[in-house]
Structures are given as structure tokens and as C-alpha cells.
């Protein structure tokens, strides 16, 4: 009988965590870049139609936001990486000082996943003989020692994603004629947010409609609030 490889779309392998980390940073950066810059320039557009004022505000928001996102991701992921390294170091010490207790612990963890006690013991012994630290890291800690989170990757992804996202509303508000720039910006931003939500949902195998609705609704609300505030300030000459 010929065995056929099953067809399915879900991701396998140790790269899933790294992929999701990159996806999280990129999506967060792009969304924040689009929404925050759009809100900023639309708010300024509510107060003035000066192209130079809009360009200045948009560029300032782009630079400040991209650097802030990169720094935030670097700090956050560095803390996560430090925690992972500390957990691995602790596990390494325990394996060196209490190997039998660690073998029992690994057996119990495997049994908790559904293996019978005898088979769990055999598997634990095989895994320990092959690479004890890796076995405990993956089964007990949920960490792949070869793929620790990288703060520079996360920071770079956030910086580039924010910049790419912020460029769209900035160009949309400064390039068109004054009479059309507002509606062109709103349409471009909402379309970009819908595409971003769709892409992130597809890559993460999540519901598409919910992701798109969150992105579009949040962006529309942000632009509406800032435009109202800018219009009110412009009306009083502030």
C-alpha cells in the first residue's frame, strides 16, 4: 500500500516561534506607522492646508515613531531573551547537579502529554541521552535553544515596518492638490489597513474578517478624532 503525504496548511518545525515574532513586530510596526501618522497629518489638515506644515508634522511623526518602536521592541525582546537564557542556564545547572531528578521530571512531563508511564520513561531516557538540555528546554520550558528571540531582528523589523506604514499617509496628504488630499488620504489609509489586516490574518492563520475590521475601525476612529480636534483648534485660530 502506498502512503501519501497528508495535505495541510498549518506550519511545522522550530521556526514557527521566530516567524510569529517577526510577524508580530512587523504588523505592529506597520499598523502603528499608518494609524499614528495618518492621525497626525489628518489632525494638522483639519487646522491648516499648508503643505509645509503637513510635511513637517508627518516627517517628525515618522522619525519619532520609528525610533520609538525600534527602541521599545529592542528593550522588550532583550528582556525576553535574557529570561530565556537565564532559564536555560538554570536548567543546565540542575542537569549537572541532579540528573536523576531531572530525568524523573522529564518523564512526568511526557506522561502529562498522554504517554503511558513506561513509554514516557523510555522516551525521556532517549531524549536525555541525545541532548538533555534541549529536551528539557523544549518540553519543560517551551524554548528552542538554537532560536532564541533576537532583539535586533525585532527592532529592525519594527523600524522598517513603521517607516513603510508611515510613508503612505505622509505622501497621500502632501502630494495631491489641497482640495483632494483629505479624502485621498482617508481612502488610502483605510485600504492599507484593510490589506495589512488581511495579510496578517492569512499569515497567522487567523480569522480574516475580524482582523480587517479591527484595523479599519481603529484607523477610522483615530483619523476622525484627530481631524475633529484639528478643526476645532483651527476654528479658534490656535
N, C-alpha and C positions, 0 to 999 in steps of 0.2 A: 504494500500500500504506500502511495506517495504522500508524504507530508507536505502541506502547503503552509507558507508563512502567513500568519494572520495579518489582515489589513486593519490598521487603526491609525488614528491621528495623534494620540497622546504622546508626549515627549518621554524619552527614557534616557538613562545614563546620568553620570555625575555632573554634567554641565547644566542641568536644569536650574539649580540654585543660582549659578552665575548668570545664566540667561535672564532669569527673573529679576535679579538685582540690577542688571543693565537696563532691562525694560522699565523697571520702577523708576530709576533715576532719569531715564530719557523721557518717559511720559510725563513725569512730574515737572521736569525742566521745560519741556515744550508747552505744556498747558499753562504753567505759570508765566512763561515768556509771552504767550499770546494774550492771556487774560489781563495780566498786570499792565503790560504796555498798552494794550487796547483801552483799558480803563483809564490809563493816564492820558493818552493823547485825545481820547474822546472827551474826557473831562476838560482838558485845555481847549478843545474845539468848541465846547459849549460857552467858553468865556471869550475867545478871540478867534479870528480867522487868519491870524498872522502865521505864515508858513515857517518863518524862522523860529517863532515861539514853539510851534508844534515840533519842529525838528530838534530843537534844543531839549525840550521835555522828553521826547522819545528816545534820543540818544542817551540822555542822563539815566532814564529808567532802564534802558538796555544794559548799560555798563554796570550800574549799581546792582541790578537784579542778577545778571550773570555771575558777577563776582560773589554776591551773597549766596546764590545757590551752590556754587562750587565750594565755597568755604564751609557752608552748612553740611553738604554731603561728605566732604573730607573729614570733618570732625565726627560726624555721626558714624560713618563707616569705619573710621580709625578706632573708635570706641568698641564697635562690634568686633573688629579684627583682634584688638587687644584681649577682649573677653574670650574669643575662640582660642587664641594662643595660650592664655592662662589656663583654660580648661584642659587643653592638650598636655600642657606641662604637668598639671596636677595628675592627670591620668597616667602619664609616663612614670611619675614618682610612685604612684600606687602599684603599677605593674612591677616595678623594680623591688618594692618592699613587701608587697602582699600578693604575689602571683596567684596563689590558690584561691584567695578571697575574690580576686578579680575574675577568675575562671568561673567560680560559682555565680557571681553577679551576672556575667555574660550568659551563662546557662539560663538563669531565671528570666533575663530579658528576652531571650529567644523563645523560651517556653511561653512567655506572656504574649508572644506574637502568634501562638497557635500550635507550635511544635510540641509533641509529647516529650516527657522528661528525658527519656533515653536518647531520642534523636537530638534534642536540644543540647545535651551534653556532648554528643559526638560532633555536632556542628561547631560548638564552642571550642572544642579541642582542636578541630581542623583550622578554624579561623585564627586561633591563638598561635598555632604552630606556623601558620603562614605569615601573619603580621598582626601581632596582638594589639598594638596601638591603633592601627587602622580599624580593626574590628570593633574595639571599644568606642573609637571616635564616631564611627558611622552608626553603630547600633545604639549606643548609650547616649551620645551627645548630638547625633544628627549632623556631624561635621565631616566634610571630606578634607583630610589634611593637605591634599595637593591643590585644593581650590578654595583657599581662604578668601574672604571678601577683600577686595583691593580698593583702598580709599582713593587712590589716584585715578583709577578707572571710573569710579562713581563721580568724582569731582569733574573730570574731563567730560564725561557724558552729560552731566547736568549743565556745565558751562556751554557746551556746543548746542545742546537741545534748547536751552533758554534763549541763546542768541538767535538760533534759527527761528524759533517761535516769535520772538520779539520783532524781528525784521519785517514780518508780514504786516502787522498793523502800522508800523512806522512808515513803510513805503506806501501803504494804502492811504494814509492820511496826508502825506506830503506831496505825492506825485499828481493826483488828479486835480482838476480845477476846483476852486473853493466851493462852487455850487453843488458839486457831486461828491466831494471827499467823504462826507459823513456816511451816506448810505453805502458807498462803495466799501468803506472800512467795516461797517457793521456786517454786510453780506460776506465779505472776505473772511472776517474773523469767525463768524458762525459756521461757515463752510469748513474752515480749517479745524475748528474744534470738533465738528462732526466727524471729519476724516481721522483726526487724532484719536477720538473715542472709538471709532470703528477699528482702526489699526491695532490699538492696544488690546481691545477685546478679542480680536481674532488671534493675535499672537499669544495671548494668555488663556485662550480657550474659555473666555467668559461671555456672558450674555451681551450681545451687541447693542440692543435697543437701550438697555439701562445705561451703558457706558456713554453712548451718544447723547442721551437725554441729560445726564449729569453734566457733561461738558458744555453742551449748548445752553442749557438753562443757567449754569453758573456764569458763563461768559455774558449772556444777555443781561442778567441781573447786574453784574459788575459795570457794564457799559451804561446801563440805564441810570444807576445810582450816581456814577461819576459825571455823566452828562447833565443830570439834573442839578448837581452841586455846582458844576462849572457854569451853567446857565444862570443860576441864582447869583453867583458871585459876579458874573459879567453884567447882570442887570443892575447891580448896585455900584458898578464901577470899581470893584475890588481888584 
